[in-house]
Amino acid sequence: MVFRIAKPMSIFQQMVSALTGVMTSVISKLTALLGQEYTKLTGVQREVNFMKDELSSMNALLQRLAEVDGDLDVQMKEWRRQVQEMSYDIEDCIDDFMHRAGHNSTVDSAGLVHRVIQQLKALRVRHQIASQIQNLKARVEDASKRRMRYKLDERAFQSSTTTAIDPRLPSLYVEPDGLVGIDQPRDELIGLLMEEEGASVQQLKVISIVGPGGLGKTTLANEVYHTLEDQFQCRAFVSLSQQPDVKKILRNIFSQVSLQELFNMEMWDEEKLINTIREFLKNKRYFIVIDDVWSTQAWKTIKCALYMNNCGSRIITTTRIISIAKSCCSHHDHVYEIIPLSADDSKCLFFKRIFGSEDICPPQLEEVSNEILEKCSGLPLAIVTIASLLANKASTKEEWDRICNSIGSTLEKDPDLEEMRRILSLSYDDLPHHLKTCLLYLSIFPEDYEIERDQIVKRWIAEGFINTEGGQDLEEIGASYFNDLINRSMIQPMQIKYDGRVASCRVHDMILDLLISKSIEENFVTFMSGKCQRLFLQGKARRLSLNYYSEEQAMVPTTMIISHCRSLSIFGYSEHMPRLSKFRVLRVLDIENGEEMEHKYFEHIRRLLHLKYLRLHLRSIVTLPEQLGELQHLRTLDLGETKITKFPKSIVQLQNLTCLRASNMELPENIGNLHDLQELCEIKINQNCSASSLLGLGSLTKLRILGVRWCIVKTDTDSRAFIDNLLSSLRKLGRLNLRSLCIQGYYGYSIDFLLDSWFPTPHLLQKFQMSLNYYFPRIPVWIAPLGRLTNLKINVDPVDEKTWEILGNLPSLMFLFVTSKAAALKERFVVSSSMFICLKEFHFTCWNTGPGMMFEAGAMPILEKMRVPFNAGSGLNFGIQQLSSLRHLVVEIICSGATVQEVDALEESIRSAADLLPNRPTLEVRTWDEENMAEEESMTEEIHTRG
């Protein structure tokens, strides 16, 4: 076997990733500044233009340096550091000037004296900015001169004579006795490769193994390769790199399959190599492994050489990127997603590597062993690496505790862990610059933190990491970045929605340690927590992450300058938290679980003039300062976990606000002033809401998401005008951009006005959910025409044939949750193959289903998750075995009036039907009698009463 050497990214390259992000932002802002009236002062426009051109040139050099192999010298690193700090300072200066100039340009028309004062202030601001630009220009000139003086361009591109060792090489020579947990995936993969499929058994089959770095893809492929190699006429195993020499790869394939090397092959071009390999493989049964594919283009080129014969040939590819894995496979083939080791296999591998036996572990080391294995999360590379380190240490609890607590910082420095760092770095190295910056940003969050997609995308936007061209939506671009990181196996999906979208993620502990070390190297984030306490840097902190969960007494050192900090993230509470008044240029403020935090901590929030993202998940906060409206750049205000019941009146002054999330707060007056608002939830609507505020909702022309807490007891004559005002706004929003409407409410509150009064149909609506103890007597008339509706949660009583016919014909419906008290069915309703064609998740709750539902062949063809009730005694066969895509099934057996034998027979019938399904779904059977049904109804009523 011959391998292409994969070179690790240098520390300099890692640093460049975040720097190019801020440089791009600065250049964009300088360009915008050139078009402003402020730069018409003598010389200012010329200086700004000079800085833009010089920084553009430096940015081009930095991006080229990111592609250079090998580490760079001290002078180059120091120049990079100075350019980074200079770029941050230039951006801060521009933002400050734009804010001050924009503020002073809105001169009050009342009073000559007032206008003169405002004009004088504006003039002073312009001269101040002219002076600052002169100073910044001098720093840019100095950086340019140093670049020329030390010939940094020439030195940067001198070729390196050192050759890196491929860190994947040891995976190919692991002794079989040292492998743990390999048997099942190896046998599964062999089954996929060699299973007989009738006429297709002789067709070429490609299986792609996909998973994050360090999970054992190469080891698994190698095991399968050696197990099956004797069954094929010729075979080859080649590994690629991120920038493969395709001609060399093709020569390697030919030399392995033919066991020969033709004269002068190094002079052949790609076409000749491809033709030679194809001719050799034409009528032969071959087995080839292409390990570590990084791009579809590399695969497409290599695939040209692999003759698609009908001799039963087999190909395995391995990759870390899901989209590449799919592109490698044809329609009839498979993607095999490798999973982490189980807890038992992890322990076996860990102890076997340290003590030589899986059954030996001193009792005093059991607890710390579990903590270490929890950090490794089933990653074989991490387990083996940490175990190898511990094997050479004293077997004392104190020593193992020290290693466990210092895994993050040890990863950066300990030579025994260098191999793991390099393997994990390969995926990071392959990211484009914008994704490296976004991924580094995740190091801000604590270990095992579940990061919501919407939260992190909004933070990326506030930090300026997402650039838009051609009017694209920033949040859509940010979501694509998030999905790309999932696709590349850099972050782990947690909550996955019915439509396949990942709603939250976490970062594997070992990847997080890697990101923390990189963030510290380039002063991207400064950390204060238990294990990072000693890693403080003097000078300017650009982003600050304070984890008081692990270290309540952590204090920001006096040597650290926090006035230039752009992001402050606080997890937990401490008396030593820095005052907000110290953060002059903060863009992001995110605080959660500060249970003891007092209102006065936010008294200086008005000074955070550049703030774009504010998230407070603090149950101790009951009010916000009235001056909140002065934060004119604020885009996101998330108060979802506070006890605040009323917004400050000034909130309607936030002209750039796009997202407003609250928790049971009253609808503010003049809400219609927030013209950029796209998301508004969860807003309380009660009798205190004025007519103007209800009508103002209709002025939010960009609103896409609306969440309402409905607090109107009944819609009688007295409340008719109130309802009419709300309906007027809903009709306007439905004609414009409304995509989602969620209504919550207390027990006894009615929304019967929505039954027939929402017209014209809200044609863009994709989601409607109701969570209150009110039942529509039938499906509202405006639901049937909703061609884009994908998510519906609705209460209907009773449920009849017409109900299911309307819902079954919604063409885009993917998630359906129906709650009812009783079904008005004379006989079983048959769900035909033409209904619910897009449904993936179905929940039906009803205490009296009557004859129930019957699923015919082909019904709900892509349904994966179902929760449905059946009355015991109403029959045994409901056609569950027809739901061919089902993966998760919950059946609730209603026992009222049924005998024990009838309940047992129905449960046995359900289990037998589930066993016939191809995916062998997980099955949970619940039984409900009158007593626990009454308890459930009482609990539901109490929940709605309390809200």
N, C-alpha and C positions, 0 to 999 in steps of 0.2 A: 504493500500500500504506500502511496506517495501523497504527501500533504502539502497544501499551500500554507505558508506561514502567515498567521494573522498578527499584525503589529498593533500593540495597544496604543491608545491615544495618549499623547503627552499631557503633563499637567498644564502646560501653556494652552494646548488646544481646549482643554476643559474650561479654562478661565475665559477663553475667547467667546464661548457660547453665550454667556450672560452679557458680556460687554457689547457684542454686536447688537443685542436687543436694545440696550439703552442708546447706543449710537444711532440706530435707525430711528428711534423716537426723537432724538435731539435734532437730527438732520431734517426730519419732517416738520418739526416745530420751527426751526430756523427758516425753512422755506415758507411756512405760513406767515411768519413774522415779517418777511420781506414784502408781503402784500398789504401790510397794515399801515395805517396813517402815521403810527407812532414812529416808524423808522425814517420819516421824511426829515428828521433833524439832520443838520449838517454832519456828514461823515458816518452817521449811524448805519445807513443802508449799505454803504461800502464795507463797513466792518462786519456786519452780519453776513453779507455775501461771501466775504473772505473766509469767515469761520465755517460757513456751510461747505464751501469747496474743499477746505483743508480737512475737515472732519470726514467728508465723503471719501477723500483719498486715503485717510487713515483707516476708515472702515473697510475699504477694499483690501488694504494690506492685511488687516486682522482676519478677514474672511479667508484670504489665501493661506495665512499662517495656520488656520484651523485644519487645513488639509495636509500640512507638512508632517511627515513621520519623524519621530524622535523628539527629545526634549530640547528646549532652547536655553540659551545662556542667561545669566543673571541680569545683564543689562537689558535684554529684550523683555524679560519679565517685569523689570522695574519700569520700563517705558510703558508697557501695557497697563500696569497699575496706575501710573500717572494719567494716562489717557482716560482710563475708566473714571477716576475721581473727577477729572476735569469735565467729562461728559455729564456726570451727575450734577455738578455745580452749574453748568450751562443750562441744563434743563430746569433746575430749580429757579434760576434767575429769570428765564423766559416765562415760566408759569407765574412767578410772583409779579413780574411786570405786566403781563396780560391781565391778571386779576386787578391790579391797582389802576391800570389805565382804563380798563373797562368800567370799574366802579366810579372813577372820577368823570367818565364821559357822560354819565347820566345826570346831567345838571338840572336841578330843580328850577322850574321857570319862575318861581315866586321870589321876588326880591332881587334888586340889583346888587346889594352887598353880598348876598348869598352866592350869586352867580360869579362875582369877581373872586370870592374866596375859593370857589371850586376850580376856577380857571387857573388861579395861582398854584393850587395844589397839583393840578394836572401838569403844569409847566415844571414844577419841582420834580415830579415823578419822571418826566421825560429826561430831565438832565441827570437824574440819578441813574436811570437806565443807560444813558449814554456813557456815564463814567464806568459803570459795571461792565459794559460791553468792551470798553477800551482795555480794562484789566483782563477780561477773559480772552480777548484777542491776543494780548501779550502772552498768556499761558499757551494758547494754541501755537503761536509763533515759536515759543521755546520748545514745545514738543516736536514741531516740524524740524527745527534746527538740530535737535538731538538725534532725530531719525537720520538726517543726512550726515551729521558729524560722525556718528558711530557706524554708518553704513549698515543699518539694521536690515534693509531690504536684501542686501547681498548675503549677510551672515545667516539670515533666516532660512535661505533656500540652499545652503550648502548641504550636500547629501551626507546622510549619516552612514557610518561604516559598521555600526552595530546591527546585529540581526537578532530579532526577538524569537524566543522559542514559542511555538504554538501551545497555548495553555490547554488546548483540548487533547493534546497528544496522550497524556496518561490515561484518558478514558478508554483508549483503544487497546490498552495492555493490562487492564485490570484482571487479576486472577478470578476465575468464576467463583471460587470459594469465598472471596471477599465481597461478593455482591449480595445484597439483601433486597427483598421485595421485587425481584426481577422476574420471577417465574410467571406470575399472572399476566403482566403486560406483554411479556415475550410470547406466551402461548396465545394470547388474544391477537397479537399482531400476526403471528404465523397463521392463525385461523383465517384472518382477513385476507392474507396473501394467497393462501393455498386452498381456500374453500372452493368446492366445485359448484359452478353455477350453470350447469347444462352446457349449451353451445358456447358460452363465454369463457369456459375454463381454459381455452387455448389463446384467448385474447390477452394482449399486454395489459398488465394491471399496475397502477401506480398508487402507493400508499404514502401519505405524508404525515410524519410525526411532528407535532407542534407543541410548543411550551416554552416557558421562560428559560433563560440561561441558568445552568447549574442543576436542572431537574433530571438530567440523565438521558437526554435524547440520543446523544452519540453512543453512550454505553448500551442503551437498549437496541439501537440499530446494529451495533457491532455484535451483540449476542445473537440476534436473529440471523445476521449475515453468516456467522460461523456455524449456526445450527443447520442452515439450509444450503450452504454453498456446494455441497457434494451432489445436490439434485439438479445442478445446472451445468451446461457444457462450458460456459465461460462466465467470469464474474469480475467485478471491480468495486473498490471502495475508495472514493476520493472526497476530500474535504475542501470546501471553498473558503474564501476570505471575503471581507467586505468590499474589496476591490480586486476581484480575481483576475489572474492572468489566464484568460480563457484558452489560449493556444496551449499553454502548459497543462491545463486541466485535461484538454482533449488528448494530448500526448500521453498523459498518465492513464486515461481510460483505455486507449489503444494498447499500451504496453502491458496492462493487466489482463485485458480480455484475450489478447493474442499471445501473451507470454513471449513477445519479441519486440525489438525496437529497430525500425527500419533506418537505413542509412540516410543521414542528413535531414532527419525529421524536424530538427529545430528551425530549418529554413522554410518549412511548409507554411502556407497561409491557412486561415481558418477553414476556407471552403474545401481545400484538399484534405485536411484532417477529417472533416465531417464526412466527406464522400468515402474516404478510406475506412472509417469506422462503420458506416452504414453498410458498405459492401461486405465487410467481415461478419457483421451481425445478422445479415439478411435471412439466413435459414437456420439460425442457432437459437437455442433456449438460453437466455442470459439472465443474470441477476446483478443489478448494479445499485449501489448506495451512493447518493449524492448528499453529502453531509454539510449542514450549515449554509443553506441558501439564503442570501440576503436581498436579492432583487429578482423580479420577474424576468428582467432582460437576460440575466445570466442563465436562468433556467431555460428560457426559450432557445438560447443559442445552443446549450448543451443538448437539449431535447432533439434538436435537428439531427444530431449524430446517432441517436438511439432509434434504430429502425423499428417501426411499429409493426412487427410481424405477428403471426398467429401461432407461435410456437410455445406459448405458455410462459413468456418472459415476465419478469417482475422487477419493479424499480421501487426503491424507498428513498424519499427525500426527508431531510430534517430541517426545520426552520423555527425561528422564534416569532415569526410574523404570521398571523392568522390568514390574512388576505393572500400571502404568497403560498401558504399551504393549500388553499383552495385552488389557486391558479395552477398548481402542479398536478392536480388530480383531474382526470376526465370524469364524465358524467357517471360512469359505473363504479368509480373508485371511492376511496374513503380518506377522510382526515382523521387521524388518531391523535386525540388530545391527551398527552401524558399528564398524570396527576401526581401531586406530592405523595411521599410515603405516609402510610398510616402511622398512628401513634406507636403501635407495637413494633412495626418495622423500623421506625426511627430510633427507638430504644435499642433494638437489636443491633443496628448498624453502629450506633454510638458506643455502646459498651464493648462490642466486638473489636472495634478499632482501638479502644483504650486499654481494655483488660484482656483481650484475646478470647473472650467468651461473652456471650450475650446474657449469661446467668449470673455474672459477677458484678456487684455494685455495693460498696460499703454503705451501710444504712445511713450514715451521716451525710452522704452525698446524693441521696435520692431526691430530696427536695430541690437542690440547686440544679441537679441534672434535668429535672422537669422544666425548670425555668429556662435553661439553655435550649432545650429541645423546643420549647414554645417559641423562642426567638427564631429558631431555624425553620419552623413551620413546614417540616417535611421536605426541605430542600436538601437532597443528598450531598451536594457540593459543600453546603454550609456545615452539615453534620460531620462529614469526614474532615473538613478543615479544622473546625473547632476541636474535634476529638483528637486529631493529630497534635494540636497545640497542647491539649491537656495531658496527653500521654507522656510528654516530656516535663511535666510540672509535678510538684508534690501533691499527693492525693489527700489533701486536707480541705476542709470546708472553707477555711479562710482563703486559700489560694483559688479555689473554684469560684467562690463568690466574687473575688477580685476580677477574674477573667469574665464572668457573666456580666458584671456591672460595667466593664470597660470594652465590651465587644465593639461598640460604635467607634471609639477612638482607636482601638487596637487595629481595626481593619485598615486604618490609614497607615500605621507605622510598623506593625509587626511583620518581619520578613516571612514568617511561617504562613501568613495569610495573604501574601502577595498574589499567589495563583488565583485564589477566589476573587480577589479584587479585580484582577485583569479579566477573568471570564465574565464577571458581572458587568464590567465596563464596556465589553464589546457591544452590547445592546445600546448603551448610552452613546457610545461613539458613533453609531450608525444613524442617530437622530439628526434631522435638519436643525439648524440653529434655533429656530423659533420654538421647536418642541423641547430642546434642551433647557431653554429658559423656563418654559412652563413646567417641566418635570422638576427642575431644581427647586422651584417655588413650593412644591409639595413637602420639602424638608421642613417647612415651618410647622407642620402639624405633628403632634406627639405620636409616639409609637402606638400602633393598633388603632389609631383614630379612623373612624369611618367618614370619608370626605364626600360630601354631596356634590354631584356634578354641577348643579345650578350655582352653588356657593362658590366653587373654585373658578367657574367660568366668569362669574361676575367680578371676582377678585382679579383675575387675569386682565379683564377689560380695564378695571380701575388702575392697574399698574402700567397700562399701556403696552402689554405684551401682544395684543391682537391688533393687527393692521388690516384695514378693509380697503378693497379696491372695487370700483364700479358699483358702489351703493349696496354692497352685501351687508347683511345683518350681522352685527358683531357677535351676538349670542350664538347664532348658527355657526359662525366660523369657530368660535370657542368650543362649541359642542363637537365639531369635527376634530379639533385638536385633542380633546378628551378621548374621543373614540379611537383616534390614531394611537394614542398611548396604550389603550386597551388592546388594540390590534397587534401592537408590537410587544405585548406581554411585559410592559414596564410597570403597569399597575394592575391590581387584581380586582375584577368586578365583584361587587357585593350584592346590592339589590338590582335585580333585572326585571324590568317591567314586562307586561303582557306582549308588547310590540317588539321586544328584544332590546330596547334601549337600556343602557346601564345607567341607573339613577345614582349610584354611589360606588366608591372604590376604597381600597386601602393599599398601602405600600408595604411590600414585604420587608420585614425587619432588616434583612441584609441589604436590600436595595436602599432602604432609608438610611442606613449607616453610610453607604457609599455616597448618597446625595448630601448628607450632612458634611462629610469630609470635603466634598467638592465645594459646597457653599462656603465653608470656612476658608478654604484656600483662596477664594476670589472675593471674600468679603461681600458675598451676596446676601447672606443671612447671618445674624449674630444670635446665638442661642444662650438662654439661661435656663438650665434644668439641672437635675442631679448629676448626670454623667458628663454634661458639657460645661460644667461650672468653671473648669480651669481653662476653657478654650476662648476666653474673652480676648478681643483684640483692642488695642488702644486705637485712638483716632475715631473716625466717623463711622457710626453704625447706620447702614442703609435700610435694613429691615431687622426688626427685633421680635423674637419669639420667646415669650416668658411662660414657662411651664411650671406653674406653682403646684400642680398635682404631685410632682416628684420632689420639689424643693421649695417649701413655703418661705424659707428665710433668705432666698436668693435676692441679692441686691445688685442694681446696676452700678458698676464701679464709677467713681468720680472721674477716672481717666477717659471714660467713653463719652464721645460727643454724640448726643441723640437728637440735637436740633435739626439734623439733616436726614432723619429717619423717615422713610416713605411708607412703611407698613408696621403696625403694632398689633401683635396677636397675643392675647392674654388668655391662658387656660387655667382656671382656678382663681384663688384669691390670696393676697398677701398684704400685710400692712406696709410693705416696702415697695409697692408699685410706684413707678415714676409718674409725676404729675403731667397731665395732658398739656398744660401750658408750655412745656418744654419742647413740644413737637411742632415745629414751625411749618414743615412742608409735608405733613402726613397726608397720604392718599387713601390708606386703608386702615380702619380701626375695627377689630373683631374681638369681642370679649364674651366669654361664656362661662357659666357656672360659678360666677363670683358671688356666692350666696350672701356674703356679708358686705358686699360693696354698697356704699352709700350714695345718695343722690348728689352730694356735694362734689364727688369725684368728677362729675361732668359739668361743673359750673363754668369751666373755661372752654367748653366745646366750641364756642363761637369763634375762637382763635384758629381753629383748624380750617382755614379758608380754602385749602386745596383738597379737602376731603371729598372722595368720590364714592366710598363704600363704607357704610356704618352698619354693623351687625351687633346687637346687644341681646344675648340670651341670658338674662339675669332676672331671677324671680324676685329679687329684693328691690328692684327699681319700680317706683310707682308714678313718677313724673319725669319729664324732660324739660330742660331750660327753654324759655320762650324764644331765646335767640337762635334756636335751631334753624330758623328760616334764613339766617345769614350765610349758611353753607351752600352757596350758589352753584358749586360744581358737583354736589351730591347726586349720584345716579341711583344708588341702592340704599334703602333704609329698611332694615330687617329687625323688627322688634317682636318677633314671634313668641319669645318665651318670657316676656316681662309681664308685670301686673299693671302696666299703664292702661288706663281706660279712656283717656282723652288725649288727642294730639294737641301740641301747642298751636295756637291760632296761626302762627307764622309759617306753619308747614306748607301752606298753599303758595308760599313765595319760592319754593324750590323748583325753579323752571326747568332744570335738567333732570329731574327725578323720573326714572323709568320703571322702578320697582318699589312698591310700598307694601311691606308685609307687616301685619299687626296681629294681635290676639284679642279679639273681642273689643275693639275700640270703636267708638261712635264715628259715624260718617262726618267729616269736618265740613264746616261752611266753606263755600267757594272752592269746592273740590275741582270744579271745572277749569280752574286756572292752571292745573298741572297738565298742560297740553302734551307733554312727552310721555305721560304715564302709559305703560304697557301691561303692568301687572298690579292688581289691587286686591289684597285679601289679608286677613279675614275681617271684614268690616261689619260692625253691628248696625242693623237698620231697625229702629224702633219708633215709637210715637213722638220722640223728641226731635227726630230729623225734620228739618224744615223743607218746605216745598222747593226752595231754591237749591238746597244741597242735593235733593233727589233728582231734580231736573239737570243739575250740574254734571251728574254722572254721564248724561248723554253727550256732553261736550268733550269727553275724553275720546277723541277720534282715533287714537292709536291703541286703545285698550284691547288687549287680547285675552287676558286672564282676569276673571272676576270671582272673588270668593265672598259670600255674604253669610252673616249670622242673622237669621230672620227672627224677630222678636215681636211680631204682631199676633195677638191672641186669635182674633177672628176678623174676617173682612166684612164687616157690617156696613150700614149706610154711612156711619160717621167716618169710616176710614176709606170711603170710595175715592175721594179726591187724592188721598195719600197714595193709594194703589195706582190710580191713573197717572200720577207723576212718575212713579217708578216704572210702570209699563212704558211710558213715553220714552224714558231713557233706554230701557232694554231694547225697544224696537229700533232706536237709533243705533245702538251698539251692534245689534244683530245685522243691520244693513252695512256696517262698516267692517271692523276687524275682529270682532269677538270670536275666540276659538274655544274658550272654556268657561263654564258657569258651574260653580259649586255652591249649594245652599245648605247650611246647617241651621238647626233650630231647637228650641226647647219643646218639652212635651205639651201637646195641645195646640201648637201654633199651626196655622193653615196657610197653604200656598195655592188654594183652589183657583185663584185668579190666573194662574199659569195654564189652566186646562185648555182654554180656547182663545185666549186673548193675545197671544204673541204672534203678531203678523205684521209685515211679511215674515216668512220663515227665516231664522238666522242662518243663512246659507253656508257660512264658513265654520259653524259650530262643530267641534271635534269631540268635546267632552261635556256631558251633563251629569252631575251627581247630586243627589239629595240625601241628607243625613238628618232626618227629623221624623217624628212619629205622626206623620200625615201620609195618607194613602190616596193617590188619584183613583177615582172610580173606573177609569179606563186610561189608555195611553193618550196623552195630549195630542191634539190634531197636528201640531207643528213638528212633531218628532218624525212622523212617517216620511216626509220629503227630505230628511237630512242625509244627503248622499255622502257627506264626509264624516259623519259621526262614527268614532272608533271606540269611545268609552262611555258606557251608560250604566248608571246606578240609580234605580228607580223603585218606588213603592207603589204597587197597584193592588187594589182589592175590590172585587175578586179578580183572579186570573182566569181567562177563558180562551177559547180557540182563537178569537180575534186578536187577543193580546199577543199570542205566540206568532200568529201570521204576520202581524205588523213588525214585530221585532226580528223575526226570521228573514224578512225581506230587506232589512237595512243593509245596503251593499258593502259598507266598509267596517261594520261592527266587529271589533276584536275582543272587547271586554264587556261582559254583561253581568250585572248583579241585580236580580229581581227579588224583592221582599213582598210577601203577601200574607194575609191571614187565612185565606181559603181559596181553593180552586173550584170554579164553577164549570166542571167538565162532566158531561154525561157518560163519556167513554174516554179511553186513553187517547191523548193527542199524539199523533204520529209526526215525528220530526223527519221530514223528507230530505233527500240528498240535495235538493235545490235551496234549502234554507240554511242560514247561518254559515255561509260559505267561507267567511273570513274569521270566524270566531275562534279565539285561542284560549280564552278563559271564561268559564260560565259558573255563576253562583246563583242558586235558587233556594230561598228560605221560605218555608210555608209549613204551618202546623197541621194543615188538612189538605192534602194534595188530591184527594179523590182517587180516580182511577190512575192518575199519574201520566207519565210521558213514555213514549215508545220510540226508540231510535231505529230507523230502518237502515239498510246497507248504504254506505256512502254518506251518512248523516254527519254533519259537523266535521268535515274532512280534515281540518288542521287543528282541531281542539286538543289542547295539551293538559289543561287543568280544569277539573269539574268538581263542584260541590252541589249535591242534589238530594232532596228528600223523597222517600217512598213510604207509602202506608203499608204496614204489615197486614196481610190478609187481602190485598188487592191484586195478587198475582205474584209470579216469580220471575218471569222473563221480561225484562225491560229493554233488551237489545243493547246493553252496554258493550257487548263483544263486537258491535259494529263500529265503535269509535276508535278507529285504527291508529290515530296519532296520540292517544291519551297517555300521559306520563304520571299524572297525579290525580287521585280520585278520593273524594270524601263522600260517603253516603250516610245520610241521617235516616234511621228507621224510626218511623212514628208508630209507637206501640199501642196507642189508645184503642181499646176494644179488641185487641188481638191476643191470641194465646201465645204461650211461650214457644210452642212448636212452630207456629206460623212465623214468629220472629226469627227463630233459629234457621228455619227453612229458607227464608228470604236472605239472611246473611250468607248462608252457604251458597245460594244461587248467585249472589253478587260476587263472591270470591271466585267461584268457578268461571264466571263470565270474564272477570278481570284477568284470570290466568290465561285466557285464550288470546289476549291482546298481544301484538308483536313486541311492544315496548315494556311489557310486564310492569305496569304502573305501580307506584307506591299506593297502598290502599289503607284507608282509615274508615272504620265503620263505627258510627255512634248510634246509640239507642236513646230515644226520648219517650218518657211517659208523661202523664198529666202533671205529676208533681214537679219534675225538673223543667217542663215547658212553662209552668206557671212561674217558677223561679226566674227563668230566662226572660219572660215578659216583664216581670217586676223589675229586674235589673235594667232592662232596656228603657223602661219608663223612667227609672231613677236617673239614668245617664242623660236622657233628653231633658229631664226636669232641671238638672244641675248644669246642663250644657257642657 
